[in-house]
């Protein structure tokens, strides 16, 4: 299974981005998927989770601003980032929850103040 996240970029504080993650391989169909992020100089942290039954959970730091969704038929997971803040600057990754797949390269999100 390979994971490829894309859609990152430079955005001003208060702005919006939509990240996408493409996952190949059948395990994705049954998995709880999640987004993680790693800010410069910090460890990787969990951001949001969506189960196969569409139950969602969010880290307190993004609750009310980020939205996770998925398209099981197309093996895609999405993360909408709204009202972004400079502290959201990080490389964003998708994986299962808990993470069991090889990490992809992630996609960089830079929020300017």
N, C-alpha and C positions, 0 to 999 in steps of 0.2 A: 504494500500500500504506500502510495506517495501522496504527500500533502503539499499543496502550493497555494500560498496566500498572496493576494494582490489587491490593488486598489488604494494603497497608501499614497502619501504625498504631503505637501506643505499646505497648511490651512491656518487661517487666522483664528484667534481665540473667539469662541462663540459660534464658529462655523460647523460644517457638517461634512462627514465622509462616510462612504459605504465600502466596507471591506468584504472581499469574497475569498472563499477557500474551496478549492477543488480537491476532492479526495478520490483516488482511484481504488478499486478493489471492493469486494463484497462486504468485508467487515464493517464498513461505514454504515451500511443499512441498519445494523442492529445496535450501533454504538450510541452512547451518550457523547455528544460532541461539545467542545468548549473552545473558547478563545483565551489566550494567555498573552502577556506582554512583558517585555523586558526593557526598562528604561536605561539610558546610558549609565554605566557604572553600578547598576543594581542587578539583583537576581530576578529570575523570571517569576511572575505572579499570575495567578488565575484571575480572569476577568468576568467570564459569563459561561453558562452551561445551558444546553437544551437537550432534553431527553428525546428518545424516539417518539414519545407520546406528547411532545411539545411542551413539557414542563420546563420552566426557565428559572434560573437563579443568577444573581448578579453580585459582584463584589460591592461593598458599601460605597466605594469610591466612584462607582459609575452608575449606581442605581438611579433610575429616573432620567438618565441621559443616553445610555447605550441600549440597543435592542438587538438581541440575537435571534436569528431565524434560520431555517434550513429548508432545502428542497431535497427530500430523500430520493425522489425519482432521478434527479440529476446529480446526486452526490455532491451537493453544494451546501456550504454553511456561510452565513452572512453575519456581519456585525455592523450595525449602523451607529455611528458616533455623532451625537448631537451636542450642542452647547459645549464644544471641546474647550479644554483648558490647557495651558502650557504643561501641567503635570501629566497630561495624557501622552506626551511625547514619548515614544517607545517603538520598538519593533514588535509587531503583533503576529502571533502564531495561532494556528488552530491545531487541535489534536483531540483525542478522546479524553474522557474524564473518568478515572484518572488517565494521565497520558501514557499510552502504551505503544504508540507508533513512533517511527523515526521522525524527528523534527524536520520540518522543511526550512527554507531560508527565511520565511517571514516577510512581512512588508512594513516598511518604515513609515511612521506617522510623525510629522513634526508640526507642532502647534506654536505659532508665533504670537507674541503678546502685543 
